[in-house]
């Protein structure tokens, strides 16, 4: 985890929280995700003539990741429909890093060293604190919590699949361009089939926010994929999920959701965990 890799992943975290907030703000979730996914498709198509085609060994991972991303989008939409942004986003993102650590150890043979493991544990404690703070003072909404946890599992799955795939691709930019092109076709195609003649009217009110979210989404994941070619998967996953601190701040400022001292303490744990992982690097 060099300073450059750390900076790239932190920028990805901020950008990721931003596009998720935009997706939450769009009242018609299907329209929002169609624009974000379709915008990613357009960006991917614009890039593909200028970037290398991923190596053959990367394509099983790329296609598997596209399918996992479809599950992720469906579960994320459901999470945002059922729960508050300050509840759904932290649970979905905070539940992923430990699962990534286990999957990376099994499938990528990446067993973290002492300092990296300590940093991962401390960071996950901070992430858990933010997630639990989102549940305070309320009766558990189990459908919303279940959807958010399922979203976290899908995040962990595609993180490891893409980590393996992008390393085999020969080009992180080529991999992200083709990934966005492949996965970006499904939701727009579904919307065209479901809404038929009403698609344009459905998308028009949300066009600006949706396309901005698409650009932010591609940038965020492109940075993460590049970082995965430079460092181990589990620390990157934990560092990327510092986006939930940003998400909590966005929830407080724009959605009038309380931030509170426990989230400040959780943010401090995240910073400490990042420091330990940098020491490991």
C-alpha positions as CSV (number, residue, x, y, z in Angstrom):
1,X,0.0,0.0,0.0
2,X,2.2,2.8,-1.3
3,X,1.1,6.5,-0.8
4,X,0.1,6.7,-4.5
5,X,-2.1,3.6,-4.2
6,X,-3.6,4.8,-0.9
7,X,-4.4,8.2,-2.5
8,X,-6.1,6.6,-5.5
9,X,-8.3,4.3,-3.4
10,X,-9.3,7.2,-1.1
11,X,-10.2,9.3,-4.1
12,X,-12.2,6.2,-5.3
13,X,-13.9,6.1,-1.9
14,X,-15.0,9.7,-2.0
15,X,-16.2,9.4,-5.6
16,X,-18.1,6.1,-4.8
17,X,-20.0,7.7,-1.9
18,X,-20.9,10.6,-4.2
19,X,-22.4,8.5,-7.0
20,X,-24.3,6.3,-4.4
21,X,-25.8,9.5,-2.9
22,X,-26.9,10.6,-6.4
23,X,-28.5,7.2,-7.0
24,X,-30.3,7.5,-3.6
25,X,-31.5,11.0,-4.5
26,X,-33.1,9.9,-7.7
27,X,-36.6,9.0,-6.7
28,X,-37.2,6.5,-9.5
29,X,-34.5,4.0,-8.7
30,X,-34.8,2.0,-11.9
31,X,-34.4,5.1,-14.0
32,X,-31.4,6.2,-11.9
33,X,-29.6,2.9,-12.2
34,X,-30.4,2.6,-15.9
35,X,-28.8,6.0,-16.5
36,X,-25.8,5.2,-14.3
37,X,-25.3,1.8,-16.0
38,X,-26.1,3.1,-19.5
39,X,-23.7,6.0,-18.9
40,X,-21.0,3.5,-18.0
41,X,-21.7,1.6,-21.2
42,X,-21.2,4.8,-23.3
43,X,-17.9,5.6,-21.5
44,X,-16.8,2.0,-22.0
45,X,-17.7,2.1,-25.7
46,X,-15.8,5.4,-26.1
47,X,-12.7,3.9,-24.5
48,X,-12.6,0.5,-26.2
49,X,-11.0,1.7,-29.5
50,X,-8.1,3.2,-27.6
51,X,-7.3,0.6,-25.0
52,X,-6.0,-3.0,-25.2
53,X,-8.5,-5.9,-25.3
54,X,-8.1,-7.9,-22.1
55,X,-6.1,-11.1,-22.4
56,X,-8.1,-14.3,-22.9
57,X,-7.4,-15.4,-19.4
58,X,-9.2,-12.4,-18.0
59,X,-12.5,-12.9,-19.8
60,X,-14.1,-15.6,-17.5
61,X,-13.5,-13.2,-14.6
62,X,-14.8,-10.2,-16.6
63,X,-18.0,-11.9,-17.6
64,X,-18.5,-13.3,-14.1
65,X,-18.0,-9.9,-12.7
66,X,-20.6,-8.4,-15.0
67,X,-23.1,-11.0,-13.7
68,X,-22.2,-10.2,-10.1
69,X,-22.5,-6.5,-10.8
70,X,-26.1,-7.0,-12.0
71,X,-26.9,-8.8,-8.7
72,X,-25.2,-5.9,-6.9
73,X,-27.2,-3.2,-8.7
74,X,-30.5,-5.1,-8.1
75,X,-29.7,-5.6,-4.4
76,X,-28.5,-2.0,-4.0
77,X,-31.7,-0.6,-5.5
78,X,-33.7,-2.8,-3.1
79,X,-31.6,-1.6,-0.2
80,X,-32.2,2.1,-1.1
81,X,-35.9,1.4,-1.5
82,X,-36.2,-0.2,1.9
83,X,-33.8,1.7,4.1
84,X,-32.3,5.2,4.8
85,X,-29.1,6.1,2.9
86,X,-27.3,6.4,6.3
87,X,-28.4,2.8,7.2
88,X,-28.2,0.9,3.9
89,X,-25.0,2.3,2.5
90,X,-22.8,1.6,5.7
91,X,-24.1,-1.9,6.1
92,X,-23.7,-2.8,2.5
93,X,-20.1,-1.4,2.2
94,X,-19.0,-2.3,5.8
95,X,-19.9,-6.0,5.5
96,X,-17.6,-6.5,2.5
97,X,-13.9,-6.2,3.6
98,X,-13.7,-9.2,6.0
99,X,-15.4,-11.4,3.4
100,X,-12.9,-10.1,0.8
101,X,-10.1,-11.0,3.1
102,X,-11.3,-14.6,3.4
103,X,-12.0,-15.0,-0.3
104,X,-8.6,-13.4,-1.3
105,X,-6.8,-15.8,1.0
106,X,-8.6,-18.8,-0.5
107,X,-8.7,-17.8,-4.2
108,X,-5.8,-15.4,-4.6
109,X,-3.5,-16.9,-2.0
110,X,-3.2,-13.5,-0.3
111,X,-2.8,-14.0,3.5
112,X,-2.2,-10.6,5.2
113,X,0.9,-10.1,7.3
114,X,0.7,-9.0,10.9
115,X,0.5,-5.2,10.3
116,X,-1.9,-5.6,7.4
117,X,-4.1,-7.9,9.4
118,X,-4.1,-5.5,12.3
119,X,-4.9,-2.6,10.1
120,X,-7.7,-4.6,8.4
121,X,-9.2,-5.5,11.8
122,X,-9.1,-1.9,13.1
123,X,-10.6,-0.5,9.9
124,X,-13.4,-3.1,10.0
125,X,-14.1,-2.2,13.6
126,X,-14.5,1.4,12.4
127,X,-16.7,0.4,9.5
128,X,-18.9,-1.8,11.8
129,X,-19.2,1.2,14.2
130,X,-20.6,3.4,11.5
131,X,-22.9,0.6,10.3
132,X,-24.3,0.0,13.8
133,X,-24.7,3.7,14.4
134,X,-27.1,3.7,11.4
135,X,-29.3,1.3,13.3
136,X,-29.4,3.2,16.6
137,X,-32.7,4.0,18.4
138,X,-34.9,2.1,16.0
139,X,-36.5,-1.3,15.6
140,X,-34.4,-3.4,13.2
141,X,-35.8,-3.3,9.7
142,X,-34.9,-6.8,8.8
143,X,-35.8,-6.7,5.1
144,X,-33.7,-3.6,4.7
145,X,-30.8,-5.1,6.7
146,X,-31.0,-8.4,4.8
147,X,-30.9,-6.6,1.4
148,X,-27.9,-4.5,2.6
149,X,-26.0,-7.5,3.8
150,X,-26.7,-9.4,0.6
151,X,-25.4,-6.3,-1.3
152,X,-22.2,-6.5,0.8
153,X,-21.7,-10.2,-0.2
154,X,-22.1,-9.3,-3.8
155,X,-19.5,-6.5,-3.4
156,X,-17.0,-9.0,-1.8
157,X,-17.6,-11.5,-4.6
158,X,-17.0,-9.1,-7.5
159,X,-14.1,-7.4,-5.7
160,X,-12.2,-10.7,-5.6
161,X,-13.2,-11.8,-9.1
162,X,-12.2,-8.5,-10.6
163,X,-8.9,-8.5,-8.6
164,X,-8.0,-11.8,-10.2
165,X,-9.3,-10.7,-13.7
166,X,-7.6,-7.3,-13.9
167,X,-4.2,-8.8,-13.0
168,X,-4.6,-11.3,-15.8
169,X,-5.9,-8.7,-18.3
170,X,-2.6,-7.0,-19.1
171,X,-4.3,-3.6,-18.9
172,X,-6.4,-2.2,-16.0
173,X,-7.8,0.5,-18.4
174,X,-8.7,-2.1,-21.0
175,X,-10.3,-4.3,-18.3
176,X,-12.5,-1.5,-16.9
177,X,-13.5,-0.3,-20.4
178,X,-14.7,-3.7,-21.5
179,X,-16.3,-4.4,-18.1
180,X,-18.4,-1.3,-18.3
181,X,-19.3,-2.1,-21.9
182,X,-20.5,-5.6,-21.1
183,X,-22.2,-5.0,-17.8
184,X,-23.7,-1.7,-18.9
185,X,-26.0,-3.3,-21.5
186,X,-28.3,-5.2,-19.1
187,X,-30.2,-2.6,-17.1
188,X,-30.8,-0.2,-20.0
189,X,-32.0,-3.2,-22.1
190,X,-34.3,-4.3,-19.3
191,X,-35.7,-0.8,-19.0
192,X,-36.3,-0.6,-22.7
193,X,-38.2,-3.9,-22.6
194,X,-40.2,-3.1,-19.5
195,X,-41.1,0.6,-20.2
196,X,-41.0,0.4,-24.0
197,X,-42.4,3.7,-25.4
198,X,-42.2,5.4,-22.1
199,X,-38.5,5.1,-21.6
200,X,-37.5,8.6,-22.7
201,X,-40.1,10.2,-20.5
202,X,-38.9,8.0,-17.6
203,X,-35.3,9.0,-17.9
204,X,-35.5,12.6,-18.9
205,X,-36.1,14.1,-15.4
206,X,-33.1,12.3,-14.0
207,X,-30.7,12.6,-16.9
208,X,-28.2,15.1,-15.5
209,X,-27.8,13.4,-12.1
210,X,-27.8,9.9,-13.6
211,X,-25.0,10.7,-16.1
212,X,-23.0,12.5,-13.5
213,X,-23.3,9.4,-11.3
214,X,-22.2,7.2,-14.3
215,X,-19.0,9.2,-14.7
216,X,-18.3,9.1,-11.0
217,X,-18.9,5.4,-10.9
218,X,-16.5,4.6,-13.7
219,X,-13.8,6.8,-12.2
220,X,-14.2,5.2,-8.8
221,X,-14.1,1.6,-10.0
222,X,-11.3,2.3,-12.5
223,X,-9.1,3.7,-9.7
224,X,-9.9,0.6,-7.6
225,X,-9.1,-1.8,-10.4
226,X,-5.8,-0.1,-11.1
227,X,-4.9,-0.3,-7.3
228,X,-5.7,-4.0,-7.3
229,X,-2.8,-4.5,-9.8
230,X,-0.5,-2.8,-7.3
231,X,-1.5,-4.1,-3.9
232,X,-3.3,-7.0,-2.0
233,X,-7.1,-7.2,-2.4
234,X,-8.1,-7.2,1.3
235,X,-6.4,-3.9,2.4
236,X,-7.7,-2.2,-0.8
237,X,-11.2,-3.4,0.0
238,X,-11.0,-2.1,3.6
239,X,-9.5,1.3,2.5
240,X,-12.1,1.7,-0.3
241,X,-14.9,1.2,2.2
242,X,-13.8,4.3,4.0
243,X,-16.4,5.7,1.6
244,X,-19.0,4.9,4.3
245,X,-17.5,7.7,6.4
246,X,-18.0,10.0,3.4
247,X,-21.5,8.5,2.9
248,X,-22.3,9.2,6.6
249,X,-21.2,12.8,6.1
250,X,-23.3,13.1,3.0
251,X,-26.3,11.7,4.8
252,X,-25.9,14.2,7.6
253,X,-25.5,17.2,5.3
254,X,-27.9,16.5,2.4
255,X,-30.4,14.0,3.9
256,X,-30.5,15.5,7.4
257,X,-29.4,12.2,9.0
258,X,-27.4,12.6,12.3
259,X,-23.7,12.0,12.2
260,X,-22.8,11.9,15.9
261,X,-19.8,11.2,18.1
262,X,-19.8,7.4,17.5
263,X,-19.3,8.0,13.8
264,X,-16.4,10.4,14.6
265,X,-14.8,7.7,16.7
266,X,-15.4,5.2,14.0
267,X,-13.7,7.5,11.5
268,X,-10.7,7.7,13.9
269,X,-10.5,3.9,13.9
270,X,-10.5,4.0,10.1
271,X,-7.6,6.4,10.0
272,X,-5.7,4.3,12.5
273,X,-6.3,1.2,10.4
274,X,-5.2,2.9,7.3
275,X,-2.0,3.9,9.1
276,X,-1.3,0.3,10.1
277,X,-1.8,-0.9,6.5
278,X,0.5,1.8,5.2
279,X,3.1,0.7,7.7
280,X,2.7,-2.9,6.3
281,X,3.4,-1.6,2.8
